[in-house]
Amino acid sequence: MPHQIEQFADGTAAFATARQSAWHRLGTVTRDAMTAEEAMRTAYLAGWNVRTVPLTGTDLQDDGAESLSFADHFGTVRTNPKTGRTEPLGVVGRGYTPVQNEEQAEFLNLLADEAGAHFETAGSLKAGRQVFLTMKLPQAMMIGGKDRVDLYLAALNSHDGSSAFRIVVTPIRVVCANTQRAALRNAVASYSVRHTSGAKARVAQARNALGLTFRHVEEFERAAERMVQEEMTLAELRKVIDNIPQWEPPKEREQESPRAQRNREERYGTITNLFSQAETQASIRGTRWAGYQALTEYVDHFMPSQGRSTEAKASARAERVISGGRADEIKRRAFELITV
């Protein structure tokens, strides 16, 4: 599936969201905010019992098969929450210690402590290889006194050895759900915990690191305040678009194919329409902050995506927002070009 949300044979999906559906329209939408236990249960993240098992292989020769043991590597497996069967997830080294989904939720709860945060989303990606949980924090930023940006605390974990257990502070714009990870400019807005036996004891370290992250968020807020006070013209916005390396800059007319020219003009048209006409920009119209928001809204919701059907394209956009990658690079470059 392009969106990479785990789906089971009975048609259900390992995803839960509080009050509003996600872009991919999968999973369960709850009426209220979730507790850790509710998030685990509703997103089918409970009881996986992720564990390591000895890794063996078979070498087929002309004179028979030879069984091999890999002493320094192990396989990670889980108990499927629907079937109860053991499923492989990945290959890891000797020192790898799984962080259970329940521990991931507990870690977030301990970090948030009594701050009033609650769980907003939870889900499984890539058939259980990656898991995410987010909590909505009570504090929000008001850019220019009129554009609200909420803050979320996200826990991202892998069970296949592909990445560390990470805690990320993410500002998300309420009206269009644009992910603002790239807006933290060059600041490191995360804390990583290696999969070792001491992972659970690092809550205090994470709190200190995230305190630093919140200072970076304050830096972002100050930059956004400056942007909302500065006007931006359509010509300036077009110049920003032309200087984003992930989008090929316009060539001389005789060198550019008709398709490339059409794609470029459609991109210009959509972004400038968002900037000038979209309701999401109403309170910040004509500012550099509106220019940045128009670009991020385009990347998350309008930038062409692979897939033949409307549903497949929507799923690809959902994956783009969740996984970041090229989309984050575009947003990061846009922020660098627009900020003052």
Salt bridges, closest charged atoms under 4 A:
GLU6 OE2 - ARG78 NH2 2.34
ASP10 OD2 - LYS82 NZ 3.01
ASP72 OD1 - ARG94 NE 3.49
GLU87 OE1 - ARG78 NH2 2.86
GLU103 OE2 - LYS200 NZ 3.81
ASP113 OD2 - ARG207 NH2 3.81
GLU120 OE2 - ARG19 NH2 2.55
GLU120 OE2 - HIS118 NE2 3.02
ASP147 OD1 - ARG173 NH2 3.02
ASP150 OD2 - LYS136 NZ 3.28
ASP150 OD1 - ARG148 NE 2.89
GLU219 OE1 - HIS216 ND1 3.74
GLU248 OE2 - LYS251 NZ 2.83
GLU256 OE1 - ARG264 NH2 2.68
GLU265 OE2 - ARG238 NH2 3.19
GLU265 OE2 - ARG264 NH1 3.26
ASP300 OD1 - LYS331 NZ 2.86
ASP328 OD2 - ARG181 NE 3.04
GLU329 OE2 - ARG332 NH1 2.60
GLU336 OE1 - ARG333 NH1 3.41
